[in-house]
Structure formats: structure tokens, C-alpha cells
């Protein structure tokens, strides 16, 4: 009897005994449970024993347990005994409806060119119709241990019981199978079924029968060679026939110790090396090789180590993944590979190596420390990594590197020291006090100067930086030491001793770079002596120092008169230009800017126009206009004149701007004139009206880039960016 509801279906098996009905079995026919683990009961009425009468069979389906190629496989079958009207366990040939296929013989001798064990462990058991209690579980079938075995749990010889395995290496067809029927070391036949044949069932209704040798030895492989390589995604091994004369009991169980699948990689040996070569290929083939090597047996690490120097980037990245699939216990050769990867020329490989070294690799910290001591790009990455690592010993480690020869020249090391201090300032203060105080004077001066510069960027460490500057400044004579002390002092607050040191550098250092840096450091600290030192620097023999002095004094209103006297007479254009770029707006400064429009150096004239635009000195246009209209003027000067007219909306500039456009659109115009013409077109467009229309017309020239044409057309349609009447002079 079947009972159905909206989302459930059940069945009841009733028998009539004498005058009453009796329930033999009740089952729920729809699947229940979590996806992937659902189960359902089953009842089937069909002639299963070929006696011409229907049989009533009940059992169970399990989503996890099925013969390869079947959606559902009946488990724990019981049939109604027509004589007693009771349910009894029955042998159910679950693959009997498949057509008979190949008849194969398992041979004791291995096929030519095959040598166990199989390289790939890609055959994995997924389910079995039954299994005895542990340790005889299903995993034993592919654990590469010939002493363990799977044993079915039904008994009576286990006929028609089965185990299903999945093949996870589809790119590699199976060329042979090896089966170990009896576990190694097994010494008794008691309770073990004596198998005559097994069946191999594939995903597409394949059904092969394999006859086993008459005498099967414990721990021995027996080889099955199909006529052609097979590409099955799954494989079911079934217990087919027992030896004639077998008298199985409920305690007689069938078992299998091992099943191995051999591929083309096993035919000639060297399969690991072949996979490593494929590892280097981009795309799916390389990904497949990586997956297969994860499951491979043999000396994979040896093959990877040998191939490492010649692998391309993608191959090295995959090799690192393989070496560190178990990062807490990698192969000993992984240390050498990781050391090489940390120094690789490819940044992607180095990045992956750093990630591994900072992870669970037991030798990672040692390798990073070793690398950090080398003055190289990767060594700088290592010190930066240590500085940001929040390791408790980071600062001590970096300080130990700092005293090594040449280490003070490494900016990355200084940055790492600063970061290590920031990450734990309280502990760092104690460490630094000890480092500076305990024979601090014995440590290299270069190292201490570099440390002062590093600490000057950390607010909490500026006291230590100031202490180092004070200790070192009196005797510093090397350029590199003086330079770093000046840069360190620049970031520190003003103090008499530090200011005196910087003044002596600004006034008496041998190199102009130091004199200029000393002056800039005093300006940064707003030192009381700044103006007097800057005035002294106006007479420096080197123009860049005088330019620095101009930059300082231009911010001091009381120094404008001094600057006008000194700078206008300076023979070096960079000094005059510095004043134009730095002076604030004032009547005196504007007068100076206009005067510099006549400077003999083009870049100074251009700077003068730019300065007048900066202070919005529109009254200076009559002095600038001749430069715009002069075809012999330097391009940088004309460019600044065009920019001035656009920034201040000088409508009176339009005639000159049109001349610039017409010069630049001539076929023989040189590239500088062409660029000026485009800039002038954009500026004319900003005035709108007839000017914008004129610009649009001339923008249609074949010499004008498409984007400028579009910009000119758009400008003609929208309100002008500049006032209609422009600015009146």
C-alpha cells in the first residue's frame, strides 16, 4: 500500500495471516535529510531470480552510496519469503542488468614498463555497500599500505557487495590497475572469503569480469590491463564469484587490501619530472599538473628542486605551493628553494616567498633575517618586512644589522627602524636607551648618524634622535654623517646646540649641498638665527645656496629690500628665478616682476610672467603682450603669456592669440608652434561669442587633434568661461 501527501510518500507492506493483516515493513519513499546525505526507503516488485514469479524486495537508497554509473543503488536488500511470509536478507546482483562485457584475467606479472607503486594517488574510495568495523574501513583501499584492508560488513562471503572509487585525474587515462586481494602479513584464511572473480563497473554501463589467480598470495599485486586506456570518472569494484566449494557463513567476509591506478606517467618512469615540466605551462595544463603533483608519490620534492632554476614565474609559484602544502613540516629541501625564491628576479615570486617565510615555515624567520643583512632590493624588502612584522625582537634585530659595514647607507633599513619603534614605543625606548648607553660610543659613527635620522621621523623617539645629534655633531666630518645629522636636526625642534651646529654647516661646510641643507633645516626649525644665516648665504659662492637663501628670505617681509639689491644683480639666472617663484605679492615685488620681463634669459622671463599671473597683476599686460605677438620669442615665454591671458581673462590678448594660432596651423609650422596654437585656441574659446566661433572655425583644420576640435565646438555652445567684456586695463 502506498500513502502520498503533498511532500511525502510512504509505503506499507501487509501480509494476511489466518484472519488478520500484519505489517511486515513500513518505509518512507521520498528522500529526507541534508543534501548529499539524504536517504529513502524502497520497495520493488519484479522477477529478480528469473523463476517466472514476481519478487517483493525492500531496501534503502543512500545518496552517498551507489554503483558507478547508477543514480541510486539498492542497499541492505530483503525479500518476502513466499512460504513463510517473512522478510529475509537476500543476495542482490545490483549490476546483473548490465550487459556482460570484457572478460579479463588478473596477472601476477606487471605489464612492461610499469613499476609499483603508482605515481598518482588519484583513486579515492567514496562509498561501499557495507564495511566491517574499523580498522577495516574503506580508506584502506588506497592508503598505499598493503597491510590494511577494506572488509565488507554483510558476511556470507560478501557476494555482490561493492566499493566505489572516484578518479580525480581525468587528464590522465588509466593504462592498468593493480589489485592486492589479501593484505600483507595475513596468515590465516579463517573468516576470509576465497574470491574467484571480481567485477569492474564503469560510469557508462561498462561491466567487466576479472578472474583472479587460483593461488593469491598475501601482499602481492595482481595486474589488470584493459585493451585500451580508460577514462572513467569513477570505478566500482564488486565481489563477483567465490571459489567452487566455498561454504561461507555469516562470519565469512570478502576483503581487498589495495587498488592502484597506473597512468602514462608510470610507463617509462620519471613521471614526476614530466609533471614538473608541465607545471611550467600556463593555463589548465599547468594547473592540472599542480593538482596531480599534490597527489603524487615518490620524490616530488627532488624533481622540483632540480627543475627550480629553469622554471618560469608561473612554474615557481606552483612549485612553492607544492613545497609548502604542509608548511609546518615541509621537505628539508624546501629551505633552499625558499632561500632562492626570496632572492628571485621576479617580484611575483619574491612576494609569494615572503608570504611563506612570514607564515608557518619553521625556517622562515631565519631566512628573512639572513636576507635582511644583504644590501639588495630583496634585502630591503626583508628589513621593511621585519620592521612591520610586530615581532618582539624586531628593533634589536634591525639594530644589529645597522652596525654592519655599509648598512647605514640603506634608506629602507632606516624606515624599518622607525616603523619598529612606532609599533611598540614603550619597549623600544628601553631598547634604544640600552643600545645608546651601553658602549654607544664604540658603535660606528655612521650607524649612529643613520639611527638619528631614522628616529627623527618618529615623534616619540625625537629625544633619542636629539641625543644622537648632540653627541655626533661636534666631531662629524664625513659628508654622509653630516648630511644625515642635518636631515635629522631638520625634523627636530629648535634648540641652541642644534641650531649652532646647523649654522656652522650653513656657513662653513665644504660642499654646497650641505650649506643649502643646513639653511633649509634652520628654516624648518624656525631658528632665531635664520635671517642672519640666510643673509650670509646671499653672498655664497654657489648659486644654488643663494637660491635657497632667496627662498628663505622671501618669506620675511623685512628682507625684501635686501633681496631686490642682491638678486637683481646676481649673474646666475636660477637665483633670479628663485625670487620670482617665491616672493609674496607686494608693490615692490610686482615692480620687480615687471622688471624681470626684460631679463636676457628666457626661463627667467617666463617665470616673471608666471609670477605676475600668480599675484593677478593684470596691469602688467601691456608689458607682456609684446612677448605674445613676437614670433621670435621663446616658446616657454609665449606659453606663459597665453596662460596669463586665460587665467586673468584678458580680452585684449585676442589679437595676439590669433597670431599664435595662425602661426601654428601653417603646414610648415614646427612642433612647438603647433602646441602653442592648440593652447591659444582653447584660450580664445573661453571668451565666447565671435571669438569662440573664430576658434571653432580654425579648430576644424586637419592639423588640429579631434579632441581639440570637439572642445572648441563645445565651448562655442556654452556660456563663456571669461566675462563677456573681459578685464579692463
N, C-alpha and C positions, 0 to 999 in steps of 0.2 A: 504494500500500500504506500503511495506517495502523498505527502502533505505539502502544499505550497502556500506561501504567504508572499507579501509584497517583495521582501528582500531575503527570503529564506526558503529552503526546500529541504524536506526531510523524508525519510523512508522507514517503514516498519516491516520486518519480515515475520509473518504469522504462520504458525502451523496448527493443524487441528489434531488434537489427541483425544480419542474417545468422543466425548460430547462437549469439549471446551476448546477455545482458541488459546494458544500460548505464544508469547512474543519471544522469538529467537534472537532478534537483532534489531537495534534502532540506530539510525545514523543520520547525520546532517550532511546533505549532498552539496551545499554551497560552501565555497572556501571561506574560512574565518581565520583571524589572526592578523599579524602585521605583514605588510608587503614583503615578499621574499621568504617568509616563514609560514605562509598560510597552509592550512590542511583542510582536507574534505574527506568524508566517508564515501564509499562507492558500493553499488550493488549492480551485478551484471548477470543477465540470463542469456546463455549461449552454450552451444555444444563445444566444450573445451577439451573433452577427452575422446572425441571422434567416435562415440558409441551410438550416434543417431538420436540421442535424447538430450534435451537442454539441461545445462547445469546452472545451479544458482551459486554465484560466488560473491562474497563480500570482502571488503578490504579498505585500504586507506590510500589517499594521494597525499604527497608532501611536495611543495614547490621546490624544495631543496634537493629532492632525491628523484632522479629519473635516469632511464637509459638514454644514452647519447642518441639524439635524433627524435626522441619522443617528448611530447609536451607534458604528459603525465604518465606515470608508471605505477601500476598497482602494487601495493606493499602489504605484507602480512596477510596473504590470501587465505580465506577459509571457505569451504564449500559445504552445502547441505548434503548430508548422507541420506539418500532416499530410503534406506532401510530403517535407520534409527531416528530420522528427522532431527538430527543434531548437527551443529557446525563442527567441522574438523579441519585442521591445517592441511593444506594440500601443496604439492609442488606445482608451480605455475611457470610454464615456459613463456616468459614475457616477450621473447623475440621469435617465437615459433611462427608468427605470421609473416616474418620477413622471408624473402626467397633465399634459398641456400646459395652461398657464394663460394669464394675460394676455399680450397682445402690445402692447408699449409702444414708443414712439419717443422717443429722446433728443433734446431740442430745444436749439437754440443760445440761445434767448431764455429768460431767467429767468422763472418764474411771477410773477404780480402780487404786489407787496408783499414780495418776497424780495430781499435784497441780500447778496451774499457779503462776507466769509466767514461760515460758520455760527457762531452764538454758542457752542454747546456742542461741545466736543471729546470726545464721549462714545462715539464709534465707534472701537473699538480692535481692530486685527488680532490674531488669536490663532494662526492656523496657515495653512499653504499646502501644496498638494500638492508643490510644488518651488519653489526660489528660486535665482537666479543668485548668484554670489559677491558679497560686499559690494563697493561700497556699495549695490547694488541689492537691499536686503533688504526684508522685509515691513513694517517700521515706517514706511517712506516713504509708505505708502498714506494715513496720517492725520497726517503731521507738519506740515501746513499750509505746506509748502514745495513749490511747484509745479515746482521744478527737479529734485526727486528722484523716484525711481520704483521700484516693485517689478517685477521681471522673473522670469518662471518659468524654471526651470532645465532643462526637458526638451528644448526645441527643437522643430523640425518644425512651427513655428507655434504650438505650445502649446495646441492644441485640447483641450478638456476639462480643462485644468489649472485650478486654482481657488485662491482665497484666502477664508478665513473670518474674519469680524469679529464682535465682541461689542458689543451696545448696552447701555451701563451707565446709561442714564437712563430706566428703564421708566415713570416717571410722565409722560414727555413723548413722545407718539406722533410718529413721523416723518411729516412732511407732504410732503417732497420730498427727493430725492437729487441730488447733483451729482457727475459723474464727469469727471475730466480724463484722457483716454486717453493723451495724448502730453505728456511733460514740457516745461515752458517752456524755451526755448533750444535744443531739439533741432532739428538742422538736416539730419540725414541719415536716409534710410529704410533704409539698409543694415543688414540683420540684424534689422529690426523687422517683426513680423507686421502685416499690414494687416487690422484687425478689421472685420467687418461687423456682428456682434451678440454680445452677452454675455447671460448668464442670471443671474437673481437667484433664490436659493433660500432659503426661509424655514424656520422650525422645525416647521411642521405640513404638510409635503409641498407647500408652495407652490412653483410653478415658473413664473417669468415670463421672457419673452424680450424683450430690449430691442435695438431696431435703432439703430445709430449712423449719423450723417450720412455721406453719401458722401465729403465732404471734411472731415477732422478736423484742426483747427489746433493746433499746439503751445501748451500753457499755457491752453487755452480750456476752460471748464466746459460740460458738456452735461447738461441737466436732465431728470430722470425724475420725473414726477408721478403717483403712484398715484391711483386713483379715490377712495380714502378713506385717511385716515391709518393707518399700520401700527404695530403694537405688538410687532413681532418682538423677541425677546431676542438673536437672532443673525442674521447675513446672510452668505450665501456668494455671491461673485461668480465666475462661471465663464466661461472663454473658449468661446464657442459656435461661431461660424462665421467663416471668413476670407473676404475678398473673392474673388469669382469670378476665376479666372485666377491666383490666388496659387500660386507654386511654392516652398513652404517647404523649407528644407534643415535639417540638424541644427544649423546656426548661426542659424536664424531663430527669434526668441523673441517671445512676446507680452509686453506690459508695460502697466501702469497707473500713472499718476502720483499721483492723489489721489482719495479718495472722501469726500464730506461728507454729513452727515445734517442736515436742517433741521427744526425743530420749530415749534410755535405761537409760541415766543418770538421767532422770526425774522420773523414775518408783518408786524408793524407797526413793527418797530424798538423800541428801549427795553427789550429783553428783560432786560438786566442790572438795570435799575431794578425791573422786575416781580419778578425773583428776590429782590432785596434786600427788597422789601415782604413776600414770602413768608418770607423769612429770619426775620422778627419773629414768625411764628406758632409757637405751641408744638407739640410733638409731631412726628409723622413728616413733615408737610409742611415744617416749618422745617428739619428735618434733611436732607430731600431737596434743598431749595433750597441749603443749605450745600454739599452734595456737588456739585451742578451748578455752583455758582459756582467751586468749586475747579478745574473743568474748562473754565470759560467763557473765551472770547476777548473782546477788546475792553477798554474802560476800566472794569473791575470796581472798581478802587480809587476811581475818580471817583464811581461810583454809591454806593459805601459811604460815602465821605466826605460826600457831600451828604445822605445819609439819616441819618447818625450821630446828630445832636442829637435826633431824634424816635424813635429806636429804643428799644423796651423793653429790659429787662435781658437777656432771652434772645437778642434780636437783636444786642445789643452784644457779648455773649460770642461769638456765632458770627462776628460781623464781625472781632473781634480774631484769631480763629483764621485767618480768610481773609487778613487783612493780613500775618500773620506765619507763613504756611505755609513761607516761606523766611526765617527770622529773621535770617540773616547778610546778606541783601540785600533788604530789604523795599522796597516802593514809597516814594518820598520823602514822600508824603502820610501815611504811617503814623506819622511822628513827631508830627504834630499830633493825630492820633487818639489815640495813646498818652498824650500830654500831657493830653488831655481825660479819658481813661479813668482816669488816676491821680487825678483830682480829682472823679470821679463821685460822685453822692449814694448810689449803691447799693454796699454793701460787697462784693457778689459780683463786680461789675465791677472795683472797685478791687483786689481780691485777684488777679484774673486779670491785671490790668495790672502789678501789682508783680512777678508771676512772670515776665512777659515782659521787664520792664525790667531785672530782675536776671539774665536769661538772655543770649542771644546777640545781642539787638538792639543794633546798633552805637551807638545814641544813648541806650541805657537808663540808664547811669550818669549822664550829663549831665542827663537828665530827673529822676532821683531827687535829685540834688544841688540842682537848681533847686527842686523841690518841698519839699525839706527846709528851705529857707530861709523857708518860709511858715508863719505861726502858724495852723495849721488841723489838723483831725483827720487829714487825709491827710498833712499836713506832719509831724505827729508820728509817723505810721506810717513815713514816709520816714527820719527820723532814727533810729528804732528799727531799721529795716532796715539802715541803714548801720552802726550800732553792732554788729549781729550778723553782718555780712557777712564779717568777717575780711579786708576789703580792707586792703592795706598802708598806705593813706593815710587810713583811717577816722578815727583820732583827730585828725590835722591838719585834716581837713575839718570835723569837728564843732566843733573849737576855733575855726575861722574863722567858723562860724555863731554861736557863743556870744557873740562880741563885737558882733554886730549889735543894733540897738535892739530891746528887748523880748524878746530870745532868753533872757535869764536867767529869765524868768517861765515857761518851758516845762519841766514835770517830765519829759516824755518825752525831752527833749534831755539832761537830767542823767542819766537812766537809760542813755541811749545812750552817753554819755561813760564811764560806769562800765563798761559792757559792752565797749567798745572797749579800755579799759585791761586788763580781765581777759583778753581774747583774746590779747594779746601784751605782758605786763607789762615785759619787759626793754626792748623798743623803746619802749614807752610812757613809761617812766621817763626816757629820754633826751629824748623829745619834750617832756615836761612841764617838765623842768629848763630846757630852752631857752625854752619859752613863758613860764615864770615869771621866768626870769632876764633874758631879752632885753627890756628896756623893759617888764617886767611891770607896773611901777607906772603906765605910761601906758595900760594896758588898763582898760576900765571896771571900777569897783569892783563893780558889780552882777554882772558876768561872773565876776570872781574869787571872789566870795562863792558864786555858784551852783556854780562849779567845786569849791570847798572842800566843799560839801555833797555833790556827786556823788562825789568821791574818798573821802569819809569812809566810804562803804559798801564800799570795796574794801580788803581787808587790806593788800595790797602797796603801796597808794597812800596809806596814812594819814600817812606822813611828809610828803608833799606837802600833804595836807589840813591837817595841823597847822601847816605853814609859812604857808599862806594865812590860817588863822585868826589866827595870831600877828601877821601883818602888817596885817590889816584890823581887828582887834578894837579897837585903841586909838582909831581915828577913826570907827568905824562909827556913823552917826547915823540913817540911814533905817531905817524899820521892817523892810522886806523884807530888807535886808542883815543887820541884827541877828538877825532870825528865822532866816535860813539859817545864819549863823555859829553860833548857839546849837544848831541841829539838827545841824550838822556836829560841833561840840565834843561833843555828847552821845554820838556814836559813837566818840570817841577816848579813849585812856587819860588818866587824871588827870595833870595837870602844874600847877605853881604858876601860871604865866601864864594858862593856860586856865581854871583854877579861879577865879582872881581876876576874870577877865572875866565868867564866869557868875555869880559872887556879885554883882558890880556890877549885872548885868542883873536878877537876882532881887530885889535890894533897892531899885534906883533907876530901873528902866525906867518910862517913862510909861504904857505900856499893860499891863493885867493879863495879857494873853496872853503877853507877853514875860516878865513876872515869874514866872508859873506855869511857863513853858517852861524858864527858867533854873534854877528849883528842881528840876524833874524831870531836867534834864540833869546837875546835880550828883549827884542820887541815882543816876542811871545810871552815873556815873563813880566812885561811892563816894568822893567827895571828902572830905578830912578836915574841911572846914568845913561839911559837910552839916547837922549837928544845929543848930548855931548859926544858920545861914541859915533853916532850917525854923522854928525858934522865933521868929525875927524875922518870918517870914511869917504866923504865927498872929495877928499884930496888923495884917495888911494890910487896907487899906480895902475890898478887893474880895473877896466871899465865895468865888469860885472859886479864888483864890490861897490863901485859908485852907483850903479843901477839899484842895488839893494838899499843903499843909503837913501836914494830918492824915494823908493817905495816906503821907507820908514818915515822920512821927514814930511812926505806929502800928507800924512795923516796928522801932522802937528801944525795948526794954523800959524803959530809964531815963526815957523821956518820957511814960509812961502817966499819972502823976500830973499832970503839966503839962497833958496833953490833957483830963483829966477836969475840971480847973478852967476851962480856956479854952472847951472845946467845949460843955459843958452850958449855959454862959451865952451862947453865940453865938445871936444872934437870927435867923440865916439857916438854914433847915431843911437846905439842901444840905450845910452844914458838919457839922451833927449827923448827917445821913445818911451822910456820907463816913466818919465814925468808926465807925458801926455796920457798914459794909461792910468796913472794913479792919482793925479791931482783932483781934489774936490772942486765943485762949482764955486766960483767967486769971480768978481770983476777982473781981478789981476790974472786969474787962471784963464779966463776967456780971452783976455788980451794976448796972453802967452800962446794959446792955441791958434789964434788967428795969425800971429807972427810966424808960427811954425809951418803955415801953409806955403811959405816960400823956402822951406828947408831944401837943400840940394839933394837929399836922399829921399827916394820915392816912398819907402816904408814909413818914414817919419811924416811925410805929407799925408799919407793915408791914415796914420794914427791921429794926426791933428784933426782931420775931418771926422773920424770916429769919435774923438773926444768932444768935438762941438755938437755932434748928434746926441752924445750921452748927456750933455748939460742943456739940450734943447736950445742951442744958440741959433735961432732962425735968422737973427740979424746978420749972421755971417754968410748968408747965401750969396750975396754979390761977390764975395771973395772966393767962393767955391765954384760958382757957375763956370768961370773960365776953364777950370780943370775938366769939367764935364764936356765942354764943347771943343776941347783941344784934342784932335786926333793923334797928336804925337805924345800925349800924356801916357804915363804908365798904366797898365790895366788895373793894378790894385788901387790906384788913386781914383780912377774913373768908377770903379766898383763901389768905393766908399761914398762917392758923390751921388751915385744912383741910390744907394741905401739911405743917405741923408734925405734926399728928396722924398723918398717913400715914407720914412719914419716921421717926418715933420710935415707931410702933405704940402710940399712946395709946388704950387701950380705953375709958378714962373719957371720951373725946371723943364716943362714940357717941350719947348723947342730944342733944348739940348738933348733931352731924352730921345726925341725923334731922330736927331742926327746919329745918336748911338745905334738906334735900331737900323737905320738905313745903311750905316757903315757895315754892320754885322751881317746883313742879309744879302750883301753882294756876293756873287759866285766866288770871287777870288778872296773873300774875307778869311783871315786866319782864325784859328780856334778861339783865341782869347776874345776877339771882337764878336764872334758868334755867341759866346756865353754872355757877354755884356749886353748884346742885343736882346736876348731872351729875358734877362733881368729887367731891362728897360721896358720891354713890352708889358711885363707884369705890373710894373710901377705905373705906366700910363693908364692901364686898365682900371687902376684903383681910383682914378679921378672921375670915371663915369662919363656919361653924355657923349659928346662928339669925340672926346679923347679916347674913350673906350671903344667907340665904333672904329676909329682910326686904327687902334691896336688890333681889333679883331680882323680888320681887312688885311693888315700886314702880317698877322699871325697865320694867314692862310698860305703863306709861302711854303713851297715844298721843303725848304730847308728847316722849317720850324717843326720840332717834335710834336707828335699828335697830342700829348698831354698838355702842352702849352697852348695849342690851338683850342682845345676844349676849355681850358681855364680862361682864355681870353673871351671865348663865346659866352661862358657863364657869367663873367664879370660884366659884360655888356648888358645882361638882362637883370642884374640885381642892383640894389642901391649902392652907390659908390662908397668905397671904404674911406675916402677922404671927403671933407666938406666940399660942397659944390664950388665955392669961391676960393677954396684954398686958404692959405695963410697970407696975410698982407705984410709986406715988408715995409 
